[in-house]
Structure formats: structure tokens, C-alpha cells
Amino acid sequence: MNISSVLVHAVPRALPEVQAALSALAGVEVHAATEEGRLIVTIETDSLQRSSELFTLINQQPGVLSASMVYHQFEPDPDKEA
């Protein structure tokens, strides 16, 4: 499992639309948002490729000014190791 933390900066007036668009992406969760347009987001996927694809999609969302990967961790899936 790949777990990434992303700091997203969005246009403040587009914040509701950005939150809805990000929340609609499978594997993406918005944890917090400020009135200034900053969001704390996590990405959880089964592959590094899918994490990269989601990070790219986040950056391409209308209203998103920037997205910065803050943290990434790979954890083996205990069900697959058994």
C-alpha cells in the first residue's frame, strides 16, 4: 500500500468545487481545508503508478493552483504477505 500526504493550494472561491472533485477520486481523502484555499489530502493506492496518476489528476483539477507531495510511505499489504 502506498500512502501519500499532499498539500493542495486552491483558488479560495473555488474551494467547494475543488474539495468535491478531490473527494470524488477513488483513493483520495480531504482531511482539512482553510478559507485561504489550503487543503490537506491523502492518497492511498496499491501501486506507485496509481499514486502518481492521482497526484497528476489533483494538479490538473480546475481551481488548483499547486499540489506538493509532503510525505510518501510504502507499507506491505499484510493480507498479501500471509
C-alpha positions in Angstrom: 0.0 0.0 0.0 1.2 3.5 -0.9 0.2 6.3 1.4 1.0 9.9 0.4 0.2 13.2 2.0 -0.4 16.2 -0.3 -0.7 19.9 0.5 -3.0 21.5 -2.1 -3.4 25.2 -2.7 -6.6 26.2 -4.4 -8.3 29.4 -5.5 -10.3 30.3 -2.4 -13.5 31.0 -4.3 -13.3 27.5 -6.0 -12.7 25.7 -2.7 -16.0 23.9 -2.5 -15.7 22.6 -6.1 -12.1 21.5 -5.6 -13.0 19.7 -2.4 -15.8 17.9 -4.2 -13.7 17.0 -7.2 -10.8 15.6 -5.0 -13.2 13.7 -2.7 -14.7 12.0 -5.8 -11.3 10.5 -6.8 -11.1 6.9 -5.5 -8.2 6.7 -3.0 -8.2 10.4 -2.3 -9.4 11.9 1.0 -9.6 15.6 2.0 -8.8 15.9 5.7 -8.9 19.7 6.2 -9.3 22.9 4.4 -8.8 26.6 5.2 -10.7 29.6 3.9 -7.5 30.7 2.2 -7.7 27.6 -0.1 -5.2 25.2 1.5 -6.2 21.6 1.8 -4.6 18.6 3.5 -5.1 15.5 1.3 -4.1 11.9 1.5 -3.7 9.4 -1.4 -3.9 5.6 -0.6 -3.3 3.2 -3.5 -2.0 -0.3 -4.2 0.7 0.9 -6.7 3.2 3.7 -7.1 1.9 4.3 -10.6 -1.6 4.9 -9.4 -0.4 7.3 -6.7 1.5 9.2 -9.4 -1.6 9.3 -11.6 -3.8 10.6 -8.8 -1.2 13.2 -7.9 -1.2 14.4 -11.5 -5.0 14.5 -11.5 -5.0 16.6 -8.4 -2.7 19.1 -10.0 -4.9 19.3 -13.1 -8.2 20.0 -11.3 -9.8 23.3 -12.2 -9.2 25.7 -9.3 -6.0 24.0 -8.1 -3.0 26.4 -8.1 -0.5 23.8 -6.8 -0.1 20.5 -5.1 3.0 19.4 -3.1 3.8 15.9 -2.1 4.7 16.2 1.6 5.1 12.6 2.6 5.1 9.1 0.9 5.3 5.7 2.5 5.1 2.2 1.2 3.6 -0.4 3.5 3.4 -4.1 2.6 -0.1 -5.5 2.5 -0.3 -8.0 5.4 -3.1 -9.9 3.6 -0.8 -10.5 0.6 2.2 -11.5 2.7 0.4 -14.2 4.6 
